Amino acid sequence: MKLNLDKPVVFFDLETTGTNTVQDRIVEISYLKVSPNGNEDMHTRRINPEMHIPEQASAVHGIYDDDVKDCPTFKEVA
């Protein structure tokens, strides 16, 4: 699909510990930036949520506590 862009557009995807926006945390942030000339820049970063990732969430996104134990926290990358 070709986008007719005048300015770059960025798409974000978050993987989290759950769906509660008050208590749950981000475990992965991904973005795709599409420029008007068609260039694309994509980046993914794992985040240590500083809490246990529930099995129900891990079953959806495949990210487990051991996968993020040595990753930076959100505060460190924000």
C-alpha positions as CSV (number, residue, x, y, z in Angstrom):
1,M,0.0,0.0,0.0
2,K,1.4,3.4,-1.0
3,L,0.8,6.2,1.4
4,N,0.5,9.8,0.1
5,L,2.4,11.7,2.8
6,D,3.4,15.3,3.2
7,K,5.0,14.6,6.6
8,P,6.4,11.5,8.3
9,V,4.0,9.3,10.2
10,V,4.9,7.0,13.1
11,F,3.0,3.9,14.1
12,F,3.5,2.5,17.7
13,D,2.9,-1.0,19.1
14,L,3.1,-1.8,22.8
15,E,3.3,-5.1,24.6
16,T,2.3,-4.9,28.3
17,T,1.8,-6.9,31.5
18,G,-2.0,-6.5,31.0
19,T,-4.8,-4.2,30.0
20,N,-5.2,-2.1,33.1
21,T,-3.8,1.3,32.2
22,V,-3.3,2.3,35.9
23,Q,-1.3,-0.7,37.2
24,D,0.1,-2.6,34.2
25,R,3.5,-1.8,32.6
26,I,5.1,-1.8,29.2
27,V,7.4,-4.7,28.4
28,E,8.1,-3.9,24.7
29,I,7.9,-0.7,22.6
30,S,8.1,-0.9,18.8
31,Y,7.7,1.9,16.2
32,L,7.7,2.2,12.5
33,K,8.4,5.7,11.0
34,V,7.4,6.1,7.3
35,S,8.7,9.2,5.5
36,P,7.1,10.9,2.5
37,N,9.9,9.6,0.3
38,G,9.0,6.0,1.3
39,N,11.9,5.4,3.7
40,E,11.0,3.3,6.7
41,D,12.7,3.3,10.1
42,M,11.7,0.5,12.6
43,H,12.9,0.0,16.1
44,T,11.9,-2.4,18.9
45,R,13.0,-2.1,22.5
46,R,12.3,-4.5,25.5
47,I,11.6,-2.9,28.8
48,N,11.9,-4.3,32.3
49,P,8.5,-3.6,33.8
50,E,9.8,-4.0,37.4
51,M,7.0,-6.4,38.1
52,H,6.0,-10.0,37.3
53,I,4.6,-10.5,33.8
54,P,1.4,-12.6,34.2
55,E,1.3,-15.9,32.3
56,Q,-1.9,-14.7,30.5
57,A,0.0,-11.7,29.1
58,S,3.1,-13.8,28.2
59,A,0.8,-16.3,26.3
60,V,-0.3,-13.4,24.1
61,H,3.0,-11.6,23.3
62,G,5.6,-14.4,24.2
63,I,7.6,-12.2,26.5
64,Y,8.5,-13.6,29.9
65,D,10.2,-12.3,33.1
66,D,13.6,-13.8,32.1
67,D,13.4,-12.1,28.7
68,V,13.4,-8.6,30.3
69,K,15.3,-9.1,33.6
70,D,18.4,-7.4,32.3
71,C,16.6,-4.8,30.2
72,P,16.4,-1.1,31.1
73,T,13.3,0.2,32.9
74,F,10.9,2.6,31.3
75,K,12.3,5.4,33.5
76,E,15.8,4.7,32.1
77,V,14.8,4.9,28.5
78,A,12.1,7.6,28.6
